[in-house]
Amino acid sequence: TFRLRPRQRHPESRLADPSYTGPSLSVVLLSDDTLNIDRSSYNDSRSEKPARGTLFTAVQRNLAQNTIIIVDSLNYIKGFRYRVYCVAREIRVRVCTVYVLATPDLCKQWNSERTDGEVYGSETRGRPFSHHYKPSSMVRWDSPLFAVSWTDEDVPADDIWRAITEGVVKPPNTLGNTSYFNGLLQVANAPTDALRTLEHTAASIVSALVSEQTNSGSLGGTTIITLSSTLKVRITPPPRNVTLSELQRLKRQFVTLHKKAITLGTTEKGVVDWNGRSVVEKFVVYFEHVRQ
């Protein structure tokens, strides 16, 4: 929040500048503070899940082509960032990731020096570091990525502004009318067998997970399941038995989420991969977030 509040003021000052001639936009800051999410919610996965649900619902409620949303929270789980990316694409808005770089010791020091009463407890402080999935510019849901040092005053504010107002819009949607926010984009069509690959691969993962649970009897922990001689899945189920009905429901949700991008096309740069390995990677990200 210390680093994001100035970022909120920057777009607001841009919009208020008399020289600005773009569309009328508003800026919304969503954080644990603005949504009254208690910091102890991050103590364990059981309490964290509804907290993230509250944050995600707020994102969905505020997303609009005339709104710049700053999601200032402990967004260390890649599956959560992926869900935000997907819902943003549905309504044709741009996304970017601002990654504040700070060492664990520096975070602990800053937390202990807070005087506003909003201090993270010792139980809470450890989880973000142990469950942290570092953003990567190589994956589309974290791109474009801006890494900002905790102490660096030279923040690339101009680059961030261009990314959220002029960058490529990446919706799973057909071409629309040209405007400031939905310029003419070339739709990349998926292969003709993409739907079959999506359904078949997701079903194969579900079957393999059921077999693994039955054969090993273990609950939770990272495991590797084999789908074929050339395709293996590294996945981390929750520390409990995941029922077949749960897996089937999750598979249907996953397929529904990605089917629109296949049938209508997508505006991703370059070649869009819908092969088995790509579907596996998408499923693992989705599964590990939803079942955490």
N, C-alpha and C positions, 0 to 999 in steps of 0.2 A: 504494500500500500504506500509506503514511503516513497518508492520509485514510480508508482503508477499515478499518483495524484498529479504530479507535474505533467504527466503524459495526457491526463484529462484536460488540463488547462491549455495545452498546446492546440488541440483541434478546436477547442472553444474559442481561443483567440484568433485562429485562422478563419473560422466562420464569421466572427465579429468584425474582421478586417474589412474596411470599405472597398478594398480592391478585389475582394472575393466575389466572383460572378457565377459560382456553381449553384447547384440546387440547395434548397433550404434543408438543413440537416440539424438533428439534435444529438447530444452526447449523453450516454447513460453509463454510469459506473455501477457494476454489479460486484459485490464483495460479500464476505461473511458478515461484515459490519452492517452494510445496507440491508441485508436480508435477515439480520438477527440470528445468524448461525453461530452457536456457541463453539468456542475453540476446542472444547473437550470432545466435540463430535468426531475429531480425527484420532481419538485414542485407539479405536479398533474399527475393523471393517463393518461390524454390525451397526454401529452408530454413524459411520461415515457414509454408508449407502443412502439413507434418507437425506442427509445433509447435501450430498451431491445431487440428489433428486430435486431438492429445493432450488439449488443453483441452476440446474439444467432447465427446469420449468420456467425460471425467471428469464433465462436466455431465450427460450422459445417464445415467451410472451412479449418480449421487447424487440425481437428481431424484425427489422423492416428495412426497406431500401432507403428510407429517409432517416435512419438512425445509425449512429456509430456506437457500438457497444464495447466497453472495456470490461473484460471478465478478470477481475483481480482476486484470485483465490489460489489455494494450493493445488494447482493444476499439474501435479506430478505424475498422474496416471495417464498413460498414452491412450487408453481406451476412452477416457472421458474427453480428451482433446479430439479424438476421432469422431465421437458422437456430435460434438459441437460443430465440427467441420461438415459433417453430413447434413445436419439440419440447416446450416447456413447455405449450403449449396441448393437445398430444396427451394429456397425463395430468392435465389440469385443475388447473394451478397458476398462481398469479398472477405477473406480472412487473412490474418497474419499472426505470428507468434512472437511475443517479446519475452526473451529468456534472461532473467536477472541473475548474473553470475555472482555467487557469494559462497565462501567456504562454510562448512558446518560450524566451526569455531566462531566465525564472525556473526553468523545467525544467532548462535546461543548468546553471544555477548550483547548484541543489539536487543534481543528479547529480554535479557535480565535487566537492561537499563531503561526499559519502558516505564513511563510514569502515568500512563493513561488507564492502568488497570487491566488492559487487554493483553495479558501475558499467556503464552502457551505453557502448559504444564510439562513436567518432565516426561510423562507418558506420551504426550502428543509430539514432543520434539523429535523423538527417535524414529517414528513411523515414516515421515516424508523422506528421510535420508535412506532408510532401508528399502522403501518401495519406489524410489525415484526412477522414472524412465526419462532419461535425458532427451530433450527435443533434438530432432535431426532435420537438417535442411534436405536430406535425401528422401524423406517421406512427404507425401503431398499434404497430409493433414497438419504438419508443422511448418509448411512453407507458405509464403516467404518467412524466414526466421531471422530475427534480429537479436543478437546476444549483446547484452548491456552489462558492464561491470557495475558492481554495487557502488563503487567509489568514483566511477567515471562520469564526469559532468558533460562530456561530449556525446550526448545521446543522438542517434541518427533520426532526429524528429522529422526532417524533410523526407527521408526515405520511407519512414513509416506512413507519413501522410500520403505519399504517392501510392504506396501499396494498398491503402484502404480506399482510395478514391479513383485511382487510375489503373490498378492492377487487373490481371485477367480474372474474369468471373468464371467460376467453374461449377455450373449447376448440372444436375442430371435432368436436363430439360431440353425441349426443342427451341429453335431460334425464335426470339421475340422481336418486338419493334426496337429499333435503335434508340438509345437515349444515353444520358450521362452514365447510368449504372448498368445498362445491359446492351453494350455495343455488339455489333455483328460478330459472332464467333463461329468458327468452323466446328461442326459436330463430328466427332470421331466415332464411327459405328463399330460396335463390338462384332467379333466373329460370329458366324451363323450358328455355331455350336456352343456359344457362351452360356445360354440358359441351361442347356443340358449339363455342361461342365459345372456350373454353379450348383444345381440341384444334386447332381451325382456326387460331387466332392463333399458337400456339406453332409449328405446322408452317410457317406463312407466314414467321415470323421465321427459322427454320432455312433455308428455301429462299432467302430474301433474303440471308442471311449467306453461303451457298455461292456465290451469284451475285456478290456483292460481292467476295469473295476471288478468284474467277476473273477478273472483269473488271478489277479494279484492280491485282491482283498485289502489293498492299501487305500488310505483316504488322504487326499491332498498331496502336495509335493510335485515338483516338476517330473514329468514322465515323457518318454518318447514312444510314440505309437507308429507302426508301419502301415501305410496305405497301399504301397506297391514297392516293387524292387528299387524304384528310383525316387520315391516320395515318402519322406518321414516327417512326422509332426512332433515338435517340441511344445508341450502345453502344460499349464499348471492348473489343475482342477482345485476347487475349494476343499478344505479339510473335512469333508463329509461325503456321503454317497449322493451322487446326482442321479435322480431317477430318469428312466427312459422318457416319461411324459415331459419332464423338464427339458431334456435334450431335444425332443421333437418340437416342443414349443419354441425353443431358442432357435432351432434350425429354420423354422417357418419365418420367424421374425427377421433373421439374418437374410434369408432369400428375398423376402419382401423388400427389405431395405435396399438391396442391390439390383433387384430386377428392373426397376425403373431406369436406372442408368444404362442397362443393357438394351432395353427395348426402345428407348428414345434417343440414345446416344449420349455422349459426354463431351465436355470441352477441355479434357485434360491435354496438356502439351504432349506431343510425341505419340508413340504407340501405346494404346491402352491394353494392358495384359489381363486376359480373362482365362488364362490357362490354370491347370490344377494347382500349381505351386502358389500362384497369386491368390487364388481363392482360399487356399489353406492359410496363408498369412493374414488375410482379412478376417477369416473365421476365428483364428486364435486371438487376435486383438479384441474382437467383439465378445467372444466367450469369456476371456479373462476379466474383462471389465464388468459385464453383466452378472457374472457368477462370483465376483469377489466377496 
